[in-house]
């Protein structure tokens, strides 16, 4: 009986803590919404375009900024040499080869010019040269030529901007103090869709206008009849201002 009483007390305490947590979260949400509503009217969207880079860190333990997620990640991202657990939804590419994207976005012209560059990170290039020398019994010069041989890929593509949404986000953290900013404000954010009106060549670009940080997200959506997934690139965008702004 005493054990049942203890269990009941624990459940009641758990419910109380859970309820208090909800109340605290609700208070914070109300405060944030109040601040957001008050400062949203001061947000000015004055971008005429963006310059964006989605670039691999070309070191052995660097960030690729390249990830993909799916509800069926264990199916989509598993291969003969890699098995993703069933409860893992996302797969992040390690740095070895790289694929860098540079984007020039002109809002007035409704165009996105996409430059692409790919290759091997320096440490990976050296490793591949050594691999060819060892496995194919060839000299360093020939091995280097093979590794450096360019692949036939399209280096530049121009896309149409199909839609743009101008919104705002509450700035909840000062980048230096990591605390709530002393001067509360909202910042402009932009969400663009661009691509071509054929097949599934549609991309989404999210750009927060937060000054020097410019942490942006480029995404594309896929499906193969049995699964769907989203590929994402994390990088930075510079906001190009309207003249005199």
Helices and strands as residue ranges (DSSP letters): H 2-40, E 47-54, E 66-70, H 73-76, E 90-92, E 97-106, E 111-120, H 122-136, H 140-148, E 156-170, E 186-195, E 202-208, E 215-223, E 228-241
